[in-house]
């Protein structure tokens, strides 16, 4: 689908004067010519250009109607007969407006937000696309949701959380139709399927964080040319709370080690573009990594061996999963409580938020470091319970400050540096 619309303005000489016409292509690929003004009606070239731009703006927003469509709509209205658009046609126009007016601040959708909405509408159009707006009933919405939950993923099925995401978009589309007075009710209003999303697993103690970083260090040793890479990457996720996509997009140009800050060029939301201040242990990890790598300004901080941008799936399968397995084995051997069975890079982002809140940081500061717009959202979704037993809050605070921490020793572990690895218990 075309996201812009450009036309060619031309003047046709007649006995009465000049008739100004605009040739352009609609979003659905139709070639159209519209008369935008006539000189004998007071329209000169400057006025014709202004009218042409206004017409193209309608095209860009998906609001343009051909002359035939306008006449048909007027006749139908005069006769008291209103033919409503199909869901897909209305949803396309709705999406075009969201591209311009969407986002938290009404300045348009980010790339990732547009991709997410496109995915949701793909599921909705496959079911409701050919139906007129007034043909979609509450019962039909429930049929859709039931089918999505019953089918396998390979057959177009969805989990409860994903199904509810599409239902939220369906509700938003119909809310607009109600506001336009095309229909008098919203068939998706408030309807969601049961089945809460799984809670994001996170690390709950200093020992779990230390063992995970130790395990990443050991993995690094077995990978030529990657010394310090995995450990520094996991430290960035734990101590800076970056999304995995943000961490992998970092270049050394974005890392200011002198002032202890990272410039995150976020794309998910407007607030995602932010400055994250380096905690002491992370700063030391990045200093050591830069000394090993050379730190060319345009090079990826966590690039592949060939210097290309790494993929999130590689990080999950080749770093996080094996490091977690080794860390839990070391924790159990040392008599410490093991971490979760499954952990994602996003779980380490939750760990970062919970860690800062556990040591008493202001929620608004934590919100800013995470790139959120609402501190209540940060507290509701990201503030997970950290272990508070037997001096654990003090250990967490020492961890953030980069001070040595006494945890149960594992003879197989070799002490590292930066105060981030385990030392013998007193």
Secondary structure, DSSP 8 states (H G I E B T S, - for coil): --S---EEEEEEE-SS-EEEEEEEE-TTS-EEEEEEEEGGGT--HHHHHHHHHHHHHHHHTT----HHHHHHHHHHHHTT-----BHHHHHHHHHHHHHHH-STTSS---HHHHHHHHHHHHHHHHHHTTSBGGG--HHHHHHHHHHHHHS-GGGT---HHHHHHHHHHHHHHHHHHHHTTS-SS-TTTT---S----------SHHHHHHHHHHHHHHHHTSTT-TTHHHHHHHHHHHH---HHHHHH-BGGGEETTTTEEEE---SSGGGSEEEE--HHHHHHHHHHHHHH---TTSBTT--TTS----HHHHIIIIIHHHHHHHHHHHHHTT-----S---HHHHHHHHHHHHHHTT--HHHHHHHHT-S-HHHIIIII------STTHHHHHHHHHHT---B----TT----STT-S-B---
